[in-house]
Amino acid sequence: MDQITPARALTLRMAGLLLRDRHDGTDRPADVADVVTWLGAMQAQDLASGLWSFGVRLPGHTVGDVTSALERREALRTWPMRGTVHFVPARDAHWMLDLMGSRALAGAARRRQFLGLSDEVADRAVEVLGAALAGGGRLTRSQCMAVLAGKGIESAGQFGYHLLWYASQRGVLCIAPNIGNEQSFVLLDEWVPEPHRPDRDEALATIAVRYFRGHGPTTRQDFAGWTGLTMADVKRGIAAAGDRLAGVTVDGVEMYLDPALLDTAPAAMDGCEVLVLPGFDEYLLGYKDRSLMLADEHKAAIIPGNNGIFQATVVCDGRVVGTWKRSLAKTTVRIVVDPLVPLGRAERLRIEQAFDEYGRFVGLTPEVRLP
């Protein structure tokens, strides 16, 4: 098993994440479907963050381009693993829910007990929503709540969220692109009429290959944390992937990655290659151990209060060096950067320039403020 340094591991990881060129002859994903298939899934509970996660990997695309691709069903949003919303390849949503959503679904009864919601009412809500959307229907979240209320089913507050989650976790609903500023829901079977249905070993191998190709080099523990799979299934998936994955050690820790990356020597990162990433990006959300990218002393700035809400990051040579917030105006997007390390004049200029691409993505002129 090859031994590589942490610096090289980070360089390879950024290439796997599609955040720098791979230089291994692999065709770069060219559209939304390619990107989400490459990475396996992409965190998407915050829609604006999720859209920019595509944009930063698809230079030249705009938010309108990505939204149009979602309307073409190149990807969809659902809760495939860890009870969290992700973009997934549309034709793979069914098997991903079956493979990785089952453990979250098994815990749903405890959540309903906490809420005071019976299993019978939850199952009735799924039937009601399924009937309301049948035949190509598409309803906003508030319209779904009104349908449930019309049938005498309580849907206020966390009740409504849980029922939509439960219906989606069961593979009945999925999240379609927004209508205005509101989520919309459709029937998964109608939105994806010809799903891929691999057997369990093929499904485990597929998600293993996609995860380590798009996030590696990284560990089995990170793969387990990302998917929610048991360690037994993690090992089974890696074994089923065979020579589509390669093993390396980084400071004595065993990791896996796409072997194509090891056939090349991606240039080391130096000179401050700057990226401005959304908070909920696979760059950080794809790992339990984020030490290659994030210094311990900066964790509290990225996840204030350790509440699961990740701040958008400024990244230099693969390492977090700051956070940023945006506010949209009529013709401008105002951006405030909060550095976490001292920045020289050259770094500050590169950071300002990095936001030009974000401005093009959202169709607004960026106004960047650095202290």
C-alpha positions in Angstrom: 0.0 0.0 0.0 1.5 3.4 -1.1 2.4 5.9 1.6 1.6 9.5 0.9 2.1 12.7 2.9 -0.8 14.7 4.3 0.0 17.5 1.9 -0.3 15.2 -1.1 -3.4 13.6 0.3 -5.0 17.1 0.5 -4.0 17.8 -3.1 -5.5 14.6 -4.3 -8.6 15.1 -2.2 -9.3 18.5 -3.7 -9.0 17.0 -7.2 -11.4 14.2 -6.2 -13.9 16.8 -4.9 -13.7 18.5 -8.4 -12.3 21.7 -6.7 -9.1 21.6 -8.8 -8.0 19.9 -12.0 -7.2 16.2 -11.8 -4.7 16.0 -14.7 -5.2 12.2 -15.0 -7.0 12.1 -18.4 -10.4 11.8 -16.7 -13.1 13.9 -18.5 -14.2 16.6 -16.1 -18.0 16.4 -15.3 -19.7 18.8 -17.6 -23.2 19.1 -16.2 -25.3 18.7 -13.0 -26.0 15.0 -13.6 -22.3 14.3 -14.1 -21.2 16.2 -10.9 -23.7 14.6 -8.6 -23.0 11.2 -10.0 -19.3 11.7 -9.6 -19.7 12.7 -5.9 -22.4 10.2 -5.1 -24.6 12.7 -3.4 -24.3 16.4 -2.4 -25.5 18.0 0.8 -28.6 20.1 0.0 -30.6 21.1 3.1 -29.8 24.7 2.2 -30.8 25.2 -1.4 -28.7 28.3 -2.1 -25.6 26.5 -0.8 -26.4 23.4 -2.8 -26.8 25.4 -6.0 -23.4 27.0 -5.6 -21.9 23.6 -4.8 -22.8 22.8 -8.4 -21.7 26.2 -9.7 -18.2 26.1 -8.2 -17.7 22.8 -10.0 -19.2 23.9 -13.3 -17.4 27.1 -14.3 -19.5 29.3 -16.5 -22.8 27.9 -15.3 -25.3 30.3 -13.7 -27.9 29.6 -11.0 -30.5 29.6 -13.8 -28.5 26.9 -15.6 -28.4 24.7 -12.5 -32.1 25.2 -11.8 -33.0 24.3 -15.3 -31.0 21.1 -15.0 -32.9 20.2 -11.9 -36.2 20.8 -13.8 -34.8 18.4 -16.4 -34.4 15.9 -13.5 -30.6 15.6 -13.8 -30.7 15.5 -10.0 -33.3 15.6 -7.3 -33.4 16.3 -3.6 -34.5 13.8 -1.0 -33.3 12.3 2.3 -31.2 9.3 1.2 -28.9 9.0 4.3 -28.5 10.3 7.8 -32.0 11.8 7.7 -30.5 14.8 5.8 -31.5 16.4 2.4 -29.0 15.7 -0.4 -29.0 16.0 -4.2 -28.8 12.6 -5.7 -28.8 11.3 -9.3 -32.5 11.0 -10.2 -32.4 7.4 -11.5 -30.5 6.3 -8.3 -32.8 7.8 -5.7 -34.8 4.6 -5.2 -31.9 2.3 -4.5 -30.1 4.9 -2.4 -33.1 5.3 -0.2 -33.4 1.5 0.1 -29.7 1.0 0.9 -28.9 3.9 3.2 -32.3 5.4 4.3 -33.4 2.3 6.1 -31.6 3.0 9.4 -33.0 6.5 9.6 -36.5 5.2 8.8 -36.1 2.6 11.6 -35.6 5.4 14.0 -38.7 7.3 12.8 -41.0 5.7 15.4 -39.0 7.1 18.2 -39.2 10.6 16.7 -43.0 10.2 16.3 -43.3 9.1 19.9 -41.4 12.3 21.0 -43.8 14.4 18.8 -46.9 12.6 20.0 -47.6 11.4 16.4 -49.0 7.9 16.0 -47.7 5.5 13.3 -51.2 5.2 12.0 -51.5 8.9 11.4 -48.1 9.0 9.7 -49.1 6.2 7.4 -52.4 7.8 6.7 -50.6 11.1 5.8 -48.4 9.2 3.3 -51.6 7.8 1.6 -53.2 11.3 1.5 -50.2 13.0 0.0 -49.7 10.2 -2.5 -53.3 10.5 -3.7 -53.1 14.3 -3.9 -50.0 14.2 -6.1 -51.0 11.2 -8.3 -51.2 11.9 -12.0 -48.3 14.4 -12.3 -49.3 16.7 -9.4 -46.8 19.1 -7.9 -47.6 20.9 -4.6 -45.6 23.4 -2.6 -44.9 22.6 1.0 -47.7 24.9 2.3 -50.1 23.2 -0.2 -49.1 19.8 1.2 -49.8 21.0 4.7 -53.3 22.3 3.5 -54.1 18.9 2.0 -53.2 17.1 5.2 -55.2 19.6 7.3 -58.2 19.1 5.0 -58.1 15.5 5.9 -58.0 16.2 9.6 -54.2 15.4 10.0 -52.2 17.8 12.2 -49.4 19.3 10.2 -48.3 22.4 12.1 -44.6 22.9 13.1 -42.5 19.7 13.4 -45.5 17.5 12.6 -45.6 18.7 9.0 -41.8 18.4 8.4 -41.8 14.9 9.8 -44.6 13.8 7.6 -43.0 15.1 4.5 -39.7 13.5 5.5 -41.4 10.2 6.3 -43.2 10.1 3.0 -40.0 10.9 1.2 -38.0 8.4 3.3 -40.5 5.8 2.3 -39.8 6.5 -1.4 -43.2 8.0 -2.0 -42.3 11.7 -2.4 -39.3 13.7 -3.4 -38.4 17.4 -3.5 -38.8 19.0 -6.9 -37.3 22.5 -7.7 -38.8 25.4 -5.8 -42.0 27.1 -6.9 -41.1 30.7 -6.2 -39.3 30.6 -2.9 -41.0 27.5 -1.6 -40.1 23.8 -1.8 -42.3 21.7 -4.0 -43.0 18.0 -3.8 -43.9 15.3 -6.4 -44.3 11.5 -6.5 -40.9 9.9 -6.8 -42.2 7.1 -9.0 -43.7 9.6 -11.4 -40.7 12.0 -11.4 -38.3 9.0 -12.0 -40.4 6.4 -13.9 -37.4 4.2 -14.9 -35.2 3.9 -11.8 -32.0 1.9 -11.6 -32.4 -1.1 -9.4 -29.1 -2.8 -8.6 -28.8 -5.7 -6.2 -27.4 -5.0 -2.8 -23.7 -5.9 -3.5 -23.8 -3.7 -6.7 -25.4 -0.9 -4.8 -22.8 -1.1 -2.0 -19.9 -1.2 -4.6 -21.4 1.8 -6.5 -21.7 4.1 -3.5 -18.3 3.1 -2.3 -16.7 3.9 -5.7 -18.5 7.2 -5.9 -17.7 8.3 -2.4 -14.0 7.5 -2.5 -13.6 8.8 -6.1 -15.3 12.1 -5.1 -13.9 12.5 -1.6 -10.7 10.3 -1.4 -8.2 9.7 -0.1 -10.2 9.2 3.1 -11.1 6.5 5.6 -13.7 3.8 6.0 -14.8 5.6 9.1 -15.6 8.7 7.0 -17.5 6.6 4.5 -19.5 5.1 7.3 -20.2 8.5 8.7 -21.3 9.9 5.4 -23.6 7.1 4.4 -24.8 6.0 7.7 -24.0 2.4 6.8 -22.8 -0.2 9.3 -19.1 -0.9 9.3 -19.9 -4.4 8.0 -21.6 -2.9 4.9 -18.7 -0.4 4.5 -16.2 -3.3 4.3 -18.5 -5.2 2.0 -18.9 -2.3 -0.3 -15.1 -1.6 -0.5 -14.5 -5.3 -1.2 -17.2 -5.4 -3.9 -15.6 -2.3 -5.5 -12.4 -4.4 -6.1 -9.7 -2.7 -8.2 -11.9 0.4 -8.8 -10.5 1.6 -5.5 -6.9 1.8 -4.3 -5.6 1.9 -0.7 -2.9 4.3 0.6 -1.7 5.2 4.1 -1.4 8.8 5.3 0.6 9.1 8.6 -0.1 5.5 9.2 -3.9 5.8 8.6 -5.4 3.6 5.9 -7.4 5.5 3.2 -9.0 4.8 -0.1 -9.3 6.7 -3.4 -9.7 6.5 -7.1 -6.6 4.7 -8.4 -6.5 6.9 -11.5 -5.4 9.7 -9.3 -2.3 7.8 -8.2 -1.2 7.3 -11.8 -0.6 11.1 -12.0 1.2 13.6 -9.8 -1.2 16.6 -9.5 0.8 19.7 -8.9 1.2 20.7 -5.3 -0.9 23.5 -4.1 1.1 26.7 -3.4 0.7 30.3 -4.0 -2.8 30.4 -2.5 -5.3 28.8 -4.9 -8.5 30.4 -3.6 -12.0 29.0 -3.5 -15.1 30.5 -2.0 -17.4 27.6 -1.0 -20.9 27.4 0.4 -21.2 26.3 4.0 -23.0 23.0 3.3 -20.5 21.7 0.8 -19.0 18.2 0.5 -15.6 19.8 1.1 -16.4 19.7 4.8 -19.7 17.8 5.1 -18.3 14.8 3.3 -16.0 13.9 6.3 -16.1 13.1 10.0 -12.4 13.9 10.3 -11.8 17.3 8.7 -8.3 17.8 10.0 -6.7 17.9 6.6 -8.8 21.0 5.6 -9.6 22.7 8.9 -7.4 23.6 11.9 -8.8 22.7 15.3 -8.7 26.3 16.4 -11.0 27.3 13.6 -13.8 24.7 14.1 -15.9 27.0 16.3 -15.9 29.7 13.6 -17.1 27.3 11.0 -19.8 25.6 13.2 -20.7 28.2 15.8 -22.2 26.6 18.8 -21.6 23.2 17.2 -25.2 23.3 16.1 -24.8 21.7 12.7 -25.0 25.0 10.8 -21.8 25.4 8.7 -20.6 28.8 7.6 -19.5 29.5 4.0 -15.7 29.2 3.8 -12.8 30.9 2.1 -10.3 28.2 1.2 -6.6 28.7 0.2 -4.6 25.7 -1.0 -7.2 23.4 0.4 -7.2 24.9 3.9 -9.9 27.0 5.4 -8.6 30.6 6.0 -11.9 32.5 6.5 -15.7 32.6 6.4 -18.0 34.8 4.4 -21.6 36.0 4.4 -23.7 37.4 1.6 -26.6 39.7 1.3 -28.4 40.2 -2.0 -29.4 43.6 -3.4 -31.1 44.6 -6.7 -27.9 44.6 -8.8 -25.2 43.6 -6.3 -24.3 40.9 -3.9 -22.6 42.3 -0.8 -20.0 39.9 0.7 -18.4 40.3 4.1 -15.3 38.1 4.7 -14.1 37.2 8.1 -10.4 36.1 7.9 -9.3 33.4 10.3 -5.6 33.8 9.5 -3.5 36.8 8.7 -3.8 37.7 5.0 -1.2 39.5 2.8 -2.1 41.9 0.0 -1.7 39.1 -2.6 -4.1 36.8 -0.7 -6.6 39.5 -0.3 -6.6 40.3 -4.0 -7.1 36.6 -4.9 -10.0 36.3 -2.5 -11.7 39.4 -4.0 -11.1 37.9 -7.5 -12.5 34.5 -6.4 -15.9 36.2 -5.7 -16.1 37.4 -9.4 -17.2 33.8 -10.4 -19.8 33.8 -7.6 -21.1 37.1 -8.8 -21.4 35.7 -12.4 -23.2 32.7 -11.0 -25.9 34.7 -9.2 -26.0 37.4 -11.9 -25.0 40.2 -9.6 -22.0 42.4 -9.1 -20.0 41.4 -6.1 -19.0 44.0 -3.5 -16.4 42.4 -1.2 -15.5 43.8 2.2 -12.4 42.5 3.9 -11.3 44.0 7.2 
